[in-house]
Amino acid sequence: MARPRKNPDEKRQRWAVLNVTDAERCVIEKAAAAARQPVNRFILARTLSGASVVRADWQQNVARLGTAVGLLEEIAAEVRKQAAPMDALRIALELRRVDAALMEPTLSSSAGAVSSEC
């Protein structure tokens, strides 16, 4: 006996809308393999879950954060030299809060980044 036909709302059809370079395709295929999913299911899952796409400029953002951290450390060192002990401690704690606020979003988004090397 043959399998019953699917409801038209459940039937999937080919939809050729994704145009990618060889490098982009490689990244997507590697990410899908890392997730142990077929490419089709991986793309659907990422899209339907609302998961953010890894931005291509994450490396630039990490470099900018490194510069910001260096500048914050210079400020903290200067404050430690010139301010009263309690004032220096308060300022240093505030600088650490700024540092943590700068680092958290970029590191969490870059942690899942996939190498573009094939």
C-alpha positions in Angstrom: 0.0 0.0 0.0 1.4 3.4 -0.9 2.0 6.2 1.5 -0.9 8.7 1.7 -0.4 12.0 0.0 0.8 15.0 2.0 -1.5 17.9 2.7 -0.6 20.7 0.3 0.4 22.9 3.2 3.0 20.4 4.4 4.5 19.6 1.0 7.9 21.1 0.3 8.9 22.5 -3.0 12.3 23.5 -4.4 12.9 27.3 -4.0 16.1 28.4 -5.7 16.7 31.8 -4.1 20.1 31.5 -2.4 23.0 32.9 -4.4 26.4 32.5 -2.7 30.1 32.6 -3.5 32.1 29.4 -3.2 33.6 30.7 0.0 30.2 31.5 1.5 28.9 28.1 0.5 31.8 26.5 2.2 31.2 28.4 5.4 27.5 27.4 5.4 28.4 23.8 4.7 30.9 23.7 7.5 28.5 25.3 10.0 25.8 22.8 9.0 28.3 19.9 9.4 29.3 21.2 12.8 25.6 21.3 13.8 25.3 17.8 12.4 22.5 18.8 10.1 21.9 18.8 6.3 22.5 22.3 4.8 18.8 22.7 4.1 17.7 21.9 7.6 20.5 24.1 9.1 19.5 27.2 7.1 15.8 26.6 7.9 16.5 26.1 11.6 18.7 29.3 11.8 16.1 31.3 9.9 13.0 30.1 11.7 14.6 30.3 15.2 15.5 33.9 14.7 19.2 33.1 15.5 21.4 36.0 14.4 23.8 35.5 11.5 27.5 35.8 12.2 28.5 39.2 10.9 31.4 39.4 8.5 32.9 42.3 10.4 33.2 40.6 13.8 37.0 40.5 13.5 37.1 44.3 13.1 34.8 44.7 16.1 37.1 42.5 18.2 40.1 44.6 17.1 38.2 47.8 18.0 37.4 46.4 21.4 41.0 45.5 21.9 41.9 49.1 21.2 39.2 50.3 23.6 40.5 48.0 26.3 44.0 49.3 25.9 42.8 52.9 26.2 40.8 52.0 29.3 43.8 50.4 30.9 45.9 53.5 30.2 43.2 55.6 31.9 43.1 53.3 34.9 46.9 53.4 35.3 46.9 57.2 35.1 44.1 57.4 37.7 45.9 55.0 40.0 49.0 57.3 39.9 47.2 60.6 40.5 44.0 60.0 42.4 43.4 59.4 46.1 43.2 55.7 46.9 39.4 55.5 47.3 38.7 57.7 44.2 41.1 55.6 42.2 39.4 52.4 43.3 35.9 53.8 42.4 37.1 55.0 39.0 38.9 51.7 38.3 35.7 49.8 39.1 33.7 52.0 36.8 36.3 51.4 34.0 36.0 47.7 34.6 32.2 48.0 34.2 32.7 49.8 30.9 35.2 47.2 29.8 32.8 44.4 30.6 30.0 46.1 28.8 32.1 46.6 25.7 33.4 43.0 25.7 30.3 41.0 26.3 28.3 41.5 23.1 31.2 41.0 20.7 32.7 38.0 22.4 29.3 36.2 22.6 28.6 36.8 18.9 32.1 35.8 17.8 32.2 32.7 19.9 30.1 30.8 17.4 31.9 32.1 14.3 32.9 29.5 11.8 36.2 29.7 10.0 35.9 30.7 6.3 38.8 28.5 5.3 38.0 25.5 3.1 
